[in-house]
Amino acid sequence: MLVSDCCYPCKQTNISTDLGLSFPQPVQEYPDPQPGSDLPSNQTIPIDNQKRDPKEKESEAANPNSPKPQKTKKMPVFKTPFNGYAVKFSPFYESRLAVATAQNFGILGNGRLHVLELSPAGPISEFASFDTADGVYDVTWSESHESLLIAAVADGSVKLYDLALPPASNPVRSLQEHSREVHSLDFNPVRRDSFLSSSWDDTIKLWTLDRPTSVRTFKEHAYCVYSSVWNPRHADVFASASGDCTIRVWDVREPGSTMILPAHEFEILACDWNKYDDCVLVSASVDKSIKVWDVRNFRIPVSVLNGHSYAVRKVKFSPHRRGAIASCSYDMTVCLWDYMVEDALIGRYDHHTEFAVGVDMSVLVEGLLASTGWDELVYVWQHGTDPRAP
């Protein structure tokens, strides 16, 4: 059985587009294209059980010089009121992350964007939250403003929030151009003044922070665009993944896509670029597989990673390790891979009890992961530890 996303008709709302933030001028103008578990919030789950076995204590007393068991750092979990959809670490603060959630599994109802703070003591606290009339499917942080984040909303809008402003002043802008749900967002890590939105209306839109309308719309995919991701080195290049079973590589200076990869035989739900090799990208599909591609020779994949038992919802290349990839799936697991070694699966975490749909790896803390799912839980943990150990 293959599990896929379904495209539900979007709901129309009138959103104010008042701007409450003064953005800097863009670094460079884009040229015009040529003639295209019910846990209470803030509860901490420890990695090890602090209650020691009496026999262990007796053994320690008899052998005082024997090494003592080390206490493992407690890692936190956060309970959200709605189903989780995406999680994203801040590129500025190592203790901050954003979570996108949607009511009723994103089919119908409200949404809420959470900004969470990790504490050295363990608990997660909520720094801020913003309610929306429709579900929030994705979130991304600005690469140039530490307080600015952007939400992808089920009504087709893209909303900008500024944490430095009071709640009544947010969102500072609502961009309403997509005709269906916005499924993903990605901020340009090189240019740092622009971002992409991908939608179930089969299009991708390019935006800059200083403009109230999109710079350009990219329309070649024949079905929902689930993900668009900027190349980590080239400011004008990005890749997109679609339900039409292709990945396309684009250059915003060109009228159309520059490369088409028929990467899978079923819908492709996510893609990402390698942070250490700008010619390598990864794709994730409803066919349960993850494939690594080199765009210089894309006739066959560099690696095929099999291990999930249902559709792979999201993939992320590590910002710290060349071959490392994190993935999450409808099989309720988060996996960590190294496609450059023979035994590629290097970690499997089964802490979620519903679809695992969001995963991220911290840029600022090596080995720190976060995930969220339809079980309304957000986990943060260090690779190699158990996210939910008693």
C-alpha positions in Angstrom: 0.0 0.0 0.0 1.3 3.4 -1.0 0.4 6.4 1.0 0.3 9.8 -0.7 -0.7 13.3 0.1 -4.2 14.3 -1.0 -5.0 17.6 -2.6 -8.0 19.1 -0.8 -9.9 22.1 -2.2 -8.5 25.2 -0.6 -10.8 27.6 1.3 -10.9 31.3 0.3 -10.3 34.0 2.8 -9.6 37.7 2.6 -6.3 38.5 4.3 -5.0 42.0 5.0 -1.6 42.7 3.3 -0.6 45.6 5.4 3.2 45.8 5.9 4.5 46.5 9.4 8.2 45.9 8.8 10.8 47.9 7.0 12.9 45.5 4.9 16.4 46.3 3.5 16.8 46.7 -0.2 17.8 43.4 -2.0 21.4 42.7 -2.5 20.8 42.1 -6.2 17.8 42.4 -8.5 16.5 39.4 -10.2 16.5 39.8 -14.0 13.3 39.3 -15.9 13.2 35.9 -17.6 13.9 35.8 -21.3 11.1 34.9 -23.8 9.0 30.8 -18.5 0.8 10.0 23.9 -1.1 12.6 25.6 1.6 14.6 27.3 1.1 18.0 28.8 3.0 20.9 27.1 6.5 21.5 28.2 7.0 18.0 29.7 10.5 16.7 29.7 11.2 13.1 28.8 14.5 11.9 30.3 16.8 9.7 28.3 17.6 7.4 31.2 15.7 6.4 34.2 17.1 8.1 37.3 15.9 5.3 39.6 18.9 3.0 40.1 18.7 -0.7 40.6 19.5 -1.7 44.3 21.9 -4.4 43.0 23.7 -1.8 41.0 24.2 0.3 44.2 25.4 -2.7 46.2 28.0 -3.5 43.4 29.1 0.1 43.4 29.6 0.0 47.2 31.7 -3.2 47.0 33.8 -1.8 44.2 34.2 1.9 44.9 36.8 2.3 42.1 34.6 0.9 39.4 33.4 3.4 36.8 30.0 4.9 37.8 27.2 5.0 35.2 27.0 8.4 33.6 23.8 10.4 33.8 22.4 11.1 30.3 21.1 14.6 29.4 17.4 14.9 29.4 15.9 15.7 26.1 12.5 17.4 25.7 9.2 16.8 24.0 6.5 19.4 23.4 2.8 18.7 23.0 1.0 20.8 20.4 -2.8 21.3 20.2 -2.9 20.4 16.5 -1.2 17.9 14.3 2.4 18.7 13.5 3.4 19.3 9.9 6.9 20.8 9.9 9.8 21.8 12.2 12.7 24.2 11.6 15.6 25.2 13.7 16.6 28.9 13.8 19.8 29.7 11.9 20.5 32.4 14.5 19.7 30.8 17.9 20.7 27.3 18.7 17.9 27.0 21.3 15.0 28.2 19.1 12.8 26.3 16.6 9.6 26.9 14.8 6.8 24.3 14.3 3.9 24.4 11.8 0.7 22.7 12.8 -2.8 22.1 11.4 -6.1 21.0 12.9 -7.8 17.8 11.9 -4.7 16.4 10.1 -4.7 19.5 7.8 -7.9 18.5 6.0 -10.1 21.2 7.6 -9.8 23.7 10.4 -7.4 26.1 11.9 -3.6 26.2 12.1 -1.0 27.4 14.6 2.6 28.4 14.2 4.7 27.8 17.3 8.1 29.3 18.2 9.7 27.2 20.9 12.7 27.7 23.2 15.0 24.9 24.4 16.4 25.2 27.9 19.6 23.7 29.3 17.5 22.2 32.0 15.5 20.3 29.5 11.9 21.6 29.2 10.7 23.3 26.1 8.9 26.6 26.5 6.7 28.4 24.0 8.3 31.7 23.0 5.4 32.8 20.8 2.5 31.4 18.8 0.3 32.6 16.0 -3.1 31.3 15.0 -4.3 31.1 11.5 -7.8 30.4 10.0 -6.4 27.5 8.0 -3.7 24.9 8.6 0.0 25.7 8.5 1.9 23.2 6.3 5.5 24.5 6.5 7.7 27.2 8.0 11.0 28.7 7.2 13.3 31.3 9.0 14.7 34.4 7.3 18.4 34.1 6.7 18.8 37.9 7.1 16.4 38.8 10.0 16.7 36.8 13.2 13.1 37.6 14.2 11.4 37.0 10.9 9.8 33.7 9.9 7.4 32.7 7.1 4.5 30.3 7.1 2.9 28.3 4.3 -0.9 28.2 4.8 -3.6 26.0 3.5 -5.7 28.9 2.1 -3.0 29.6 -0.5 -1.3 32.4 1.4 2.3 33.0 2.6 2.4 34.8 5.9 5.4 36.8 7.3 5.7 37.1 11.1 8.1 39.3 13.1 8.9 38.1 16.6 10.2 41.6 17.5 6.6 43.0 17.1 3.6 42.4 19.4 1.1 39.7 18.5 -1.4 42.3 17.3 1.0 43.5 14.7 1.4 40.0 13.1 1.4 38.8 10.5 3.3 41.8 9.1 2.4 40.7 5.6 0.1 38.1 3.9 1.0 37.2 0.3 -2.1 35.8 -1.5 -1.2 34.6 -5.0 -1.4 30.8 -5.0 -4.8 29.4 -5.9 -4.4 26.3 -3.7 -2.6 25.2 -0.6 1.0 26.3 -0.1 2.9 23.2 0.8 6.6 24.3 1.4 8.9 27.2 1.7 12.6 27.7 1.4 14.7 30.8 2.1 17.7 31.6 -0.1 20.9 30.9 1.9 23.1 32.7 -0.5 21.2 35.8 -1.6 19.4 36.0 1.8 16.7 38.3 0.6 14.4 35.9 -1.3 12.4 32.7 -0.8 10.4 30.1 -2.7 6.9 28.9 -2.1 5.6 25.6 -3.6 1.9 24.9 -4.0 -0.7 22.3 -4.9 -1.6 24.7 -7.8 1.4 23.1 -9.6 3.5 26.3 -9.4 6.5 27.7 -7.6 6.7 31.4 -6.8 9.8 33.5 -6.1 9.5 36.3 -3.6 11.8 39.0 -2.2 11.3 40.6 1.2 11.0 44.1 -0.2 8.1 43.4 -2.6 4.4 42.8 -1.9 4.0 40.6 -5.0 6.0 37.7 -6.4 9.0 38.3 -8.7 8.2 35.3 -10.9 6.0 32.2 -11.2 7.5 28.9 -12.4 4.9 26.7 -14.0 6.1 23.5 -15.7 5.1 20.7 -13.3 2.0 18.8 -14.2 0.9 18.2 -10.6 1.3 19.4 -7.1 4.7 20.8 -6.2 5.6 19.5 -2.8 9.0 21.0 -2.3 11.4 23.5 -3.7 14.9 24.0 -2.3 17.7 26.5 -3.1 21.1 25.3 -4.0 23.5 26.0 -1.1 26.1 27.7 -3.2 24.4 29.1 -6.3 22.1 32.0 -5.5 20.0 31.5 -8.7 19.6 27.7 -8.8 17.0 25.6 -7.1 15.4 22.2 -7.4 11.7 21.2 -7.2 9.9 17.9 -6.4 6.4 17.2 -7.7 3.6 14.7 -7.7 4.3 14.4 -11.5 7.2 12.0 -10.5 9.9 14.5 -11.6 12.5 16.7 -10.1 13.3 19.8 -12.0 16.4 22.0 -11.7 15.9 25.7 -12.3 18.0 28.8 -12.8 16.0 32.0 -12.3 18.0 33.7 -15.1 16.6 31.2 -17.6 13.1 31.1 -19.1 12.4 27.5 -18.1 13.8 24.6 -16.1 17.3 23.6 -17.1 17.0 19.9 -16.2 14.3 17.3 -15.7 14.9 14.1 -13.7 12.3 11.3 -14.0 13.4 10.3 -10.5 10.7 8.0 -9.3 7.7 6.1 -10.6 5.4 7.5 -8.0 4.9 11.0 -6.5 8.0 12.8 -5.2 7.3 14.4 -1.8 10.6 16.1 -1.0 14.1 16.9 -2.2 17.2 18.6 -0.8 20.7 19.6 -1.9 23.9 18.3 -0.4 25.5 21.1 1.6 29.1 19.9 0.7 28.5 19.1 -3.0 26.4 21.5 -5.0 25.8 18.9 -7.7 24.3 16.3 -5.5 20.6 16.2 -4.4 18.3 13.7 -2.7 14.7 12.8 -3.4 12.0 11.1 -1.4 8.9 9.4 -2.8 5.7 7.6 -2.2 7.4 4.5 -3.5 9.1 4.3 0.0 12.6 4.9 -1.4 15.2 7.7 -1.1 17.5 8.3 -4.0 20.7 10.4 -4.3 21.4 12.0 -7.6 24.4 13.7 -9.2 23.1 16.3 -11.7 26.2 15.9 -13.8 25.2 12.4 -14.6 21.6 11.7 -13.7 20.7 8.7 -15.8 21.1 6.5 -12.7 21.0 7.4 -9.0 24.3 7.5 -7.0 22.5 5.6 -4.3 19.1 4.1 -3.5 18.2 4.0 0.2 15.5 1.5 1.1 14.3 1.0 4.7 11.0 2.9 5.1 7.8 0.8 4.8 5.6 3.7 3.6 5.9 6.9 1.8 8.9 9.1 2.7 7.6 12.5 3.5 10.7 14.6 4.0 14.5 14.4 3.5 17.2 16.7 4.7 21.0 16.6 4.1 23.1 17.2 7.1 24.8 20.6 7.5 27.7 19.0 9.3 28.4 15.6 7.6 28.8 15.2 3.9 26.9 11.9 3.4 24.4 12.1 6.2 20.6 12.4 5.4 17.6 12.5 7.8 14.3 11.3 6.6 10.8 10.9 8.1 7.9 8.7 6.8 4.3 7.7 7.1 5.7 4.5 8.7 6.1 6.8 11.8 9.9 6.6 11.9 12.7 9.0 11.5 15.8 7.5 9.9 19.4 8.7 9.6 21.5 7.6 6.6 25.0 7.9 5.3 24.7 7.2 1.6 28.5 7.1 1.2 29.0 3.9 3.3 27.9 0.3 2.6 25.5 0.0 5.5 23.7 3.3 4.8 21.1 3.1 7.6 22.9 4.4 10.7 19.9 5.3 12.9 16.2 4.6 13.2 13.9 6.3 15.7 10.3 5.1 16.2 9.2 7.6 18.8 6.2 8.9 16.9 2.8 7.1 17.1 1.3 8.7 14.0 2.7 9.8 10.6 6.1 11.5 11.0 5.9 14.4 8.6 8.5 16.9 9.7 12.3 16.6 10.4 15.2 19.0 10.7 18.9 19.1 11.6 20.3 22.0 13.5 22.9 24.1 11.7 24.3 25.4 14.9 24.5 22.2 17.0 26.0 19.2 15.4 23.9 16.0 15.7 20.8 17.8 17.1 17.6 16.7 15.4 13.9 17.7 15.7 10.8 16.0 14.4 7.1 16.4 14.5 4.1 14.3 13.4 0.4 13.8 13.4 0.6 12.6 17.0 0.8 16.3 18.0 4.3 15.9 19.5 7.6 17.7 18.8 10.8 15.9 19.8 14.3 17.3 20.1 17.2 14.9 20.6 20.9 14.3 20.0 21.7 11.6 17.4 22.5 8.3 19.2 20.1 8.9 22.1 16.5 7.8 22.5 14.0 10.6 21.9 11.5 9.1 24.3 13.5 6.9 26.7 11.9 6.7 30.2 
